[in-house]
């Protein structure tokens, strides 16, 4: 599988996210739940997205300066989740997005 990358600006910062395939999306879903509950952990979701989906800027955490508020953090994580699930392909609406296979 060749990963797909997509770029989008949030709050003036350009982010690059990478789709790593549906098997990676399944692994993500298994790893982001609160132990034994089946409920998604927002902390685990953000950490997974920053470690495995957002490739630039690298090594993000929820406390980085690129996130001035919870709204921006949630927008980036939600976008990253969509990319992780392959939802960016064939959709319009990201006017500032660049899509490319690598």
DSSP file (Angstrom, degrees, kcal/mol; ACC not computed):
  #  RESIDUE AA STRUCTURE BP1 BP2  ACC     N-H-->O    O-->H-N    N-H-->O    O-->H-N    TCO  KAPPA ALPHA  PHI   PSI    X-CA   Y-CA   Z-CA
    1    1 A X              0   0    0      0, 0.0     2,-0.6     0, 0.0     0, 0.0   0.000 360.0 360.0 360.0 129.2    0.0    0.0    0.0
    2    2 A X        -     0   0    0      1,-0.0    19,-0.1    99,-0.0    17,-0.0  -0.860 360.0-124.6 -90.6 121.9    1.3    3.4   -0.9
    3    3 A X        -     0   0    0     -2,-0.6    99,-1.9    99,-0.1     2,-0.4  -0.351  17.9-136.6 -67.1 146.6    0.1    5.9    1.8
    4    4 A X  E     -AB  19 101A   0     15,-1.3    15,-3.1    97,-0.2     2,-0.4  -0.829  16.4-157.4 -99.9 141.8   -1.8    8.9    0.7
    5    5 A X  E     -AB  18 100A   0     95,-3.0    95,-2.3    -2,-0.4     2,-0.3  -0.932   9.1-174.9-120.1 147.2   -1.1   12.3    2.2
    6    6 A X  E     -AB  17  99A   0     11,-2.4    11,-2.9    -2,-0.4     2,-0.4  -0.992  10.9-149.1-138.0 144.5   -3.3   15.3    2.5
    7    7 A X  E     +AB  16  98A   0     91,-1.3    91,-0.6    -2,-0.3     2,-0.3  -0.885  19.3 166.4-116.9 146.0   -2.4   18.8    3.7
    8    8 A X  E     -A   15   0A   0      7,-2.2     7,-2.8    -2,-0.4     2,-0.4  -0.969  28.6-126.7-157.2 142.6   -4.7   21.3    5.4
    9    9 A X  E     -A   14   0A   0     -2,-0.3     2,-0.4     5,-0.2     5,-0.2  -0.744  22.1-179.1 -92.9 137.5   -4.2   24.6    7.3
   10   10 A X  E >  S-A   13   0A   0      3,-2.5     3,-2.4    -2,-0.4    -2,-0.0  -0.991  74.5 -16.6-131.6 125.0   -5.7   25.1   10.8
   11   11 A X  T 3  S-     0   0    0     -2,-0.4     3,-0.1     1,-0.3    -1,-0.1   0.837 129.9 -50.8  51.5  38.1   -5.2   28.4   12.6
   12   12 A X  T 3  S+     0   0    0      1,-0.2     2,-0.5     0, 0.0    -1,-0.3   0.379 115.3 111.8  84.9  -4.4   -2.3   29.3   10.2
   13   13 A X  E <   -A   10   0A   0     -3,-2.4    -3,-2.5    53,-0.2     2,-0.5  -0.894  62.8-135.9-106.3 130.6   -0.4   26.1   10.6
   14   14 A X  E     -A    9   0A   0     -2,-0.5     2,-0.4    -5,-0.2    -5,-0.2  -0.739  23.3-166.8 -85.4 124.2   -0.1   23.6    7.7
   15   15 A X  E     -A    8   0A   0     -7,-2.8    -7,-2.2    -2,-0.5     2,-0.5  -0.864   9.8-154.9-110.4 144.6   -0.6   20.0    8.7
   16   16 A X  E     -AC   7  56A   0     40,-3.3    39,-2.5    -2,-0.4    40,-1.5  -0.987  14.1-173.4-119.0 124.8    0.1   16.9    6.7
   17   17 A X  E     -AC   6  54A   0    -11,-2.9   -11,-2.4    -2,-0.5     2,-0.4  -0.862   9.7-147.2-116.8 153.0   -1.8   13.8    7.5
   18   18 A X  E     -A    5   0A   0     35,-2.2     2,-0.6    -2,-0.3   -13,-0.2  -0.973   7.8-143.4-127.5 129.5   -1.3   10.3    6.1
   19   19 A X  E     -A    4   0A   0    -15,-3.1   -15,-1.3    -2,-0.4    65,-0.1  -0.813  17.1-175.9 -86.7 122.7   -3.7    7.5    5.3
   20   20 A X        -     0   0    0     -2,-0.6     4,-0.2     1,-0.4     3,-0.1   0.266  48.7 -84.3-107.1  10.2   -2.0    4.2    6.1
   21   21 A X     >  -     0   0    0      1,-0.1     4,-1.5     2,-0.1    -1,-0.4  -0.207  42.7 -79.4 106.9 162.0   -4.7    1.8    5.0
   22   22 A X  H  > S+     0   0    0      1,-0.2     4,-2.2     2,-0.2     5,-0.1   0.799 124.2  59.6 -72.3 -29.1   -7.8    0.3    6.4
   23   23 A X  H  > S+     0   0    0      1,-0.2     4,-2.0     2,-0.2    -1,-0.2   0.893 106.1  49.4 -66.1 -35.9   -6.0   -2.3    8.5
   24   24 A X  H  > S+     0   0    0     -4,-0.2     4,-2.3     2,-0.2    -2,-0.2   0.877 108.6  53.8 -66.3 -36.8   -4.2    0.5   10.3
   25   25 A X  H  X S+     0   0    0     -4,-1.5     4,-2.2     2,-0.2    -2,-0.2   0.886 107.8  49.9 -64.3 -38.6   -7.7    2.2   10.8
   26   26 A X  H  X S+     0   0    0     -4,-2.2     4,-1.8     2,-0.2    -2,-0.2   0.913 110.2  49.6 -65.7 -42.1   -8.9   -1.1   12.4
   27   27 A X  H  X S+     0   0    0     -4,-2.0     4,-1.5     1,-0.2    -2,-0.2   0.891 109.4  53.5 -62.4 -38.7   -5.9   -1.2   14.7
   28   28 A X  H >X S+     0   0    0     -4,-2.3     4,-1.2     1,-0.2     3,-0.5   0.944 106.3  51.4 -60.9 -47.7   -6.5    2.4   15.6
   29   29 A X  H 3< S+     0   0    0     -4,-2.2     3,-0.4     1,-0.3     4,-0.2   0.874 110.6  49.3 -59.0 -37.8  -10.1    1.7   16.6
   30   30 A X  H 3< S+     0   0    0     -4,-1.8     3,-0.4     1,-0.2    -1,-0.3   0.794 113.2  47.1 -70.1 -27.7   -8.9   -1.2   18.8
   31   31 A X  H << S+     0   0    0     -4,-1.5    -1,-0.2    -3,-0.5    -2,-0.2   0.566 100.9  62.3 -94.9  -8.5   -6.3    1.0   20.6
   32   32 A X  S  < S+     0   0    0     -4,-1.2     9,-3.2    -3,-0.4    13,-0.3   0.385  77.2 105.3-102.6   5.4   -8.2    4.1   21.4
   33   33 A X  B    S-D   40   0B   0     -3,-0.4     7,-0.3     7,-0.3     2,-0.2  -0.559  79.2-105.6 -85.3 149.4  -10.9    2.7   23.7
   34   34 A X    >>  -     0   0    0      5,-3.5     3,-2.5    -2,-0.2     4,-1.0  -0.546  61.4 -79.8 -67.7 137.7  -10.8    3.2   27.5
   35   35 A X  T 34 S-     0   0    0      1,-0.3    -1,-0.1    -2,-0.2     4,-0.0  -0.097 106.9 -10.8 -48.6 121.2   -9.8   -0.1   29.0
   36   36 A X  T 34 S+     0   0    0      1,-0.1    -1,-0.3    -3,-0.1    -2,-0.1   0.487 118.2  85.4  73.7   4.5  -12.7   -2.6   29.1
   37   37 A X  T <4 S-     0   0    0     -3,-2.5    -2,-0.2     2,-0.2     3,-0.1   0.737  80.5-135.6-110.5 -26.3  -15.4    0.0   28.2
   38   38 A X     <  +     0   0    0     -4,-1.0     2,-0.4     1,-0.3    -3,-0.1   0.519  65.0 127.7  77.9   4.1  -15.6    0.2   24.5
   39   39 A X        -     0   0    0     -5,-0.4    -5,-3.5     1,-0.0    -1,-0.3  -0.803  66.3-112.3 -96.3 134.0  -15.8    4.0   24.9
   40   40 A X  B     -D   33   0B   0     -2,-0.4     2,-0.6    -7,-0.3    -7,-0.3  -0.441  22.4-140.0 -68.2 131.9  -13.3    6.1   22.9
   41   41 A X     >  -     0   0    0     -9,-3.2     4,-2.6    -2,-0.2     5,-0.2  -0.838   2.7-153.8 -89.6 119.8  -10.7    7.9   25.0
   42   42 A X  H  > S+     0   0    0     -2,-0.6     4,-2.5     1,-0.2     5,-0.2   0.876  96.8  52.2 -60.8 -37.6  -10.2   11.4   23.6
   43   43 A X  H  > S+     0   0    0      2,-0.2     4,-2.3     1,-0.2    -1,-0.2   0.929 111.9  44.4 -65.0 -45.9   -6.7   11.4   25.0
   44   44 A X  H  > S+     0   0    0    -12,-0.2     4,-2.5     2,-0.2    -2,-0.2   0.876 113.1  52.5 -66.5 -37.6   -5.8    8.1   23.4
   45   45 A X  H  X S+     0   0    0     -4,-2.6     4,-2.7   -13,-0.3     5,-0.2   0.955 111.0  45.5 -62.9 -50.1   -7.4    9.2   20.1
   46   46 A X  H  X S+     0   0    0     -4,-2.5     4,-2.6     1,-0.2     5,-0.2   0.926 113.7  49.7 -60.0 -45.1   -5.4   12.4   19.9
   47   47 A X  H  X S+     0   0    0     -4,-2.3     4,-2.0     1,-0.2    -1,-0.2   0.912 111.8  48.3 -60.9 -42.9   -2.1   10.6   20.9
   48   48 A X  H  X S+     0   0    0     -4,-2.5     4,-2.6     2,-0.2     5,-0.5   0.936 112.1  48.7 -63.0 -46.1   -2.7    8.0   18.2
   49   49 A X  H  X>S+     0   0    0     -4,-2.7     5,-2.8     1,-0.2     4,-2.1   0.915 113.6  46.8 -60.6 -43.9   -3.5   10.6   15.5
   50   50 A X  H  <5S+     0   0    0     -4,-2.6    10,-0.4    -5,-0.2     9,-0.3   0.823 118.4  41.5 -69.7 -30.7   -0.4   12.6   16.4
   51   51 A X  H  <5S+     0   0    0     -4,-2.0    -2,-0.2    -5,-0.2    -1,-0.2   0.799 132.1  17.7 -84.1 -30.4    1.9    9.5   16.4
   52   52 A X  H  <5S+     0   0    0     -4,-2.6    -3,-0.2    -5,-0.2    -2,-0.2   0.613 130.0  29.9-121.9 -16.9    0.5    7.7   13.4
   53   53 A X  T  <5S+     0   0    0     -4,-2.1   -35,-2.2    -5,-0.5     2,-0.7   0.796 101.6  66.4-116.5 -51.0   -1.5   10.1   11.1
   54   54 A X  E   < +C   17   0A   0     -5,-2.8   -37,-0.3   -37,-0.2     6,-0.2  -0.678  53.3 171.0 -78.5 113.9   -0.2   13.6   11.4
   55   55 A X  E     +     0   0A   0    -39,-2.5     2,-0.3    -2,-0.7   -38,-0.2   0.617  53.2  70.9-100.5 -15.5    3.3   13.5    9.9
   56   56 A X  E    S+C   16   0A   0    -40,-1.5   -40,-3.3     1,-0.3    -1,-0.3  -0.929  92.8  33.2-152.4 128.5    4.0   17.2    9.8
   57   57 A X  S    S-     0   0    0     -2,-0.3     3,-0.5   -42,-0.3    -1,-0.3   0.502 103.9-138.8 -65.0 145.1    4.5   19.0   12.0
   58   58 A X        +     0   0    0      1,-0.2    -3,-0.1    -2,-0.1    -2,-0.1  -0.321  69.0  18.7 -78.3 159.5    6.1   16.0   13.7
   59   59 A X  S    S+     0   0    0     -9,-0.3    -1,-0.2    -5,-0.2    -8,-0.1   0.825  80.5 179.5  57.1  41.2    5.9   14.9   17.3
   60   60 A X        -     0   0    0     -3,-0.5     2,-0.3   -10,-0.4    -1,-0.2  -0.345  11.5-175.7 -71.5 152.2    2.8   16.8   18.2
   61   61 A X    >   -     0   0    0     -2,-0.1     3,-1.7   -11,-0.0   -14,-0.0  -0.922  42.1-105.7-135.4 165.3    1.1   16.7   21.6
   62   62 A X  T 3  S+     0   0    0     -2,-0.3    11,-0.1     1,-0.3     5,-0.1   0.718 118.3  59.1 -63.0 -20.2   -2.1   18.3   22.8
   63   63 A X  T 3  S+     0   0    0      3,-0.0    -1,-0.3     2,-0.0    -3,-0.0   0.406  78.0 121.0 -92.0   2.5    0.0   20.9   24.6
   64   64 A X  S X  S-     0   0    0     -3,-1.7     3,-1.8     1,-0.1    -4,-0.0  -0.286  74.6-115.9 -68.4 154.2    1.8   22.3   21.6
   65   65 A X  T 3  S+     0   0    0      1,-0.3    -1,-0.1     3,-0.1    -3,-0.0   0.663 107.6  76.0 -64.3 -18.1    1.6   26.0   20.7
   66   66 A X  T 3  S+     0   0    0      1,-0.2     2,-0.7     2,-0.1    -1,-0.3   0.631  89.8  64.6 -69.8 -10.2   -0.2   25.1   17.4
   67   67 A X    <   +     0   0    0     -3,-1.8    -1,-0.2     1,-0.1     3,-0.0  -0.829  59.1 170.2-112.9  91.3   -3.3   24.5   19.5
   68   68 A X        +     0   0    0     -2,-0.7     2,-0.3     1,-0.1    -1,-0.1   0.710  69.8   4.9 -74.3 -17.8   -4.3   27.7   21.0
   69   69 A X  S  > S-     0   0    0     -3,-0.1     4,-1.9     1,-0.1     3,-0.2  -0.959  80.6 -96.9-157.4 170.0   -7.6   26.3   22.3
   70   70 A X  H  > S+     0   0    0     -2,-0.3     4,-2.9     1,-0.2     5,-0.2   0.814 116.4  62.4 -64.9 -31.8   -9.6   23.1   22.5
   71   71 A X  H  > S+     0   0    0      2,-0.2     4,-2.2     1,-0.2    -1,-0.2   0.938 106.5  43.4 -60.5 -48.1  -11.6   24.0   19.3
   72   72 A X  H  > S+     0   0    0      2,-0.2     4,-2.3     1,-0.2     5,-0.2   0.919 113.7  51.6 -64.6 -43.7   -8.5   23.9   17.2
   73   73 A X  H  X S+     0   0    0     -4,-1.9     4,-2.5     1,-0.2    -2,-0.2   0.937 111.6  47.0 -57.2 -47.9   -7.2   20.7   18.8
   74   74 A X  H  X S+     0   0    0     -4,-2.9     4,-2.6     1,-0.2    -1,-0.2   0.871 110.1  53.1 -64.1 -37.7  -10.6   19.0   18.2
   75   75 A X  H  X S+     0   0    0     -4,-2.2     4,-2.3    -5,-0.2    -1,-0.2   0.923 112.0  44.8 -62.9 -44.2  -10.7   20.2   14.6
   76   76 A X  H  X S+     0   0    0     -4,-2.3     4,-2.9     2,-0.2    -2,-0.2   0.924 115.0  47.4 -67.2 -44.5   -7.2   18.8   13.8
   77   77 A X  H  X S+     0   0    0     -4,-2.5     4,-2.5    -5,-0.2    -2,-0.2   0.915 113.0  49.0 -63.9 -42.8   -7.9   15.5   15.6
   78   78 A X  H  X S+     0   0    0     -4,-2.6     4,-2.0     2,-0.2    -1,-0.2   0.915 113.0  47.2 -63.1 -43.3  -11.3   15.1   13.8
   79   79 A X  H  X S+     0   0    0     -4,-2.3     4,-2.3    -5,-0.2    -2,-0.2   0.926 112.1  50.5 -62.4 -45.1   -9.7   15.8   10.5
   80   80 A X  H  X S+     0   0    0     -4,-2.9     4,-2.7     1,-0.2    -2,-0.2   0.877 108.2  52.8 -61.1 -38.4   -6.9   13.3   11.3
   81   81 A X  H  X S+     0   0    0     -4,-2.5     4,-1.6     2,-0.2    -1,-0.2   0.907 108.4  50.5 -63.4 -41.9   -9.4   10.7   12.2
   82   82 A X  H  <>S+     0   0    0     -4,-2.0     5,-2.9     2,-0.2     6,-0.4   0.919 111.7  47.3 -61.0 -43.9  -11.2   11.2    8.9
   83   83 A X  H ><5S+     0   0    0     -4,-2.3     3,-1.8     1,-0.2    -2,-0.2   0.925 108.7  54.7 -63.1 -44.0   -7.9   10.8    7.0
   84   84 A X  H 3<5S+     0   0    0     -4,-2.7    -1,-0.2     1,-0.3    -2,-0.2   0.827 110.6  46.7 -58.6 -31.9   -7.0    7.7    9.1
   85   85 A X  T 3<5S-     0   0    0     -4,-1.6    -1,-0.3    -5,-0.2    -2,-0.2   0.369 118.6-111.9 -92.2   3.9  -10.4    6.2    7.9
   86   86 A X  T X 5S+     0   0    0     -3,-1.8     3,-0.9    -4,-0.2    -3,-0.2   0.636  75.5 133.4  80.1  14.8   -9.8    7.2    4.3
   87   87 A X  T 3 < +     0   0    0     -5,-2.9    -4,-0.2     1,-0.2    -5,-0.1   0.615  56.9  70.2 -76.8 -12.0  -12.6    9.8    4.2
   88   88 A X  T >  S+     0   0    0     -6,-0.4     3,-1.2    -5,-0.1     2,-0.3   0.718  75.1 100.8 -77.1 -19.0  -10.5   12.5    2.5
   89   89 A X  T <  S-     0   0    0     -3,-0.9     3,-0.1     1,-0.2   -85,-0.0  -0.505  96.1  -2.6 -75.4 127.1  -10.4   10.7   -0.8
   90   90 A X  T 3  S+     0   0    0     -2,-0.3     2,-0.4     1,-0.2    -1,-0.2   0.548 100.9 123.3  77.3   7.9  -12.8   11.9   -3.5
   91   91 A X    <   -     0   0    0     -3,-1.2     3,-0.3    -4,-0.0     2,-0.3  -0.812  48.2-151.0-103.2 143.1  -14.4   14.5   -1.3
   92   92 A X        +     0   0    0     -2,-0.4     3,-0.1     1,-0.1    -3,-0.0  -0.665  65.8  81.3 -98.1 166.1  -14.6   18.2   -2.0
   93   93 A X        +     0   0    0     -2,-0.3     2,-1.0     4,-0.1     3,-0.2   0.110  65.6  92.0 123.5 -22.2  -14.7   20.7    0.8
   94   94 A X    >   +     0   0    0     -3,-0.3     3,-2.2     1,-0.2    -3,-0.0  -0.671  48.6 170.8 -99.0  77.0  -11.1   20.9    1.6
   95   95 A X  T 3  S+     0   0    0     -2,-1.0    -1,-0.2     1,-0.3   -87,-0.0   0.806  78.1  43.9 -58.9 -30.1  -10.4   23.8   -0.7
   96   96 A X  T 3  S+     0   0    0     -3,-0.2     2,-0.3   -87,-0.1    -1,-0.3   0.251  91.8 113.0 -99.5  13.5   -6.9   24.3    0.7
   97   97 A X    <   -     0   0    0     -3,-2.2     2,-0.5   -89,-0.1   -89,-0.2  -0.636  50.4-157.2 -89.4 143.0   -6.1   20.6    0.7
   98   98 A X  E     -B    7   0A   0    -91,-0.6   -91,-1.3    -2,-0.3     2,-0.4  -0.982  11.4-160.4-113.6 127.6   -3.4   19.0   -1.5
   99   99 A X  E     +B    6   0A   0     -2,-0.5     2,-0.3   -93,-0.2   -93,-0.2  -0.897  19.4 158.6-110.8 137.0   -3.9   15.3   -2.1
  100  100 A X  E     -B    5   0A   0    -95,-2.3   -95,-3.0    -2,-0.4     2,-0.3  -0.988  35.2-129.5-155.5 144.4   -1.0   13.1   -3.2
  101  101 A X  E      B    4   0A   0     -2,-0.3   -97,-0.2   -97,-0.2   -98,-0.1  -0.675 360.0 360.0 -86.3 149.4    0.1    9.5   -3.3
  102  102 A X              0   0    0    -99,-1.9   -98,-0.1    -2,-0.3   -99,-0.1   0.378 360.0 360.0-121.9 360.0    3.5    8.7   -2.0
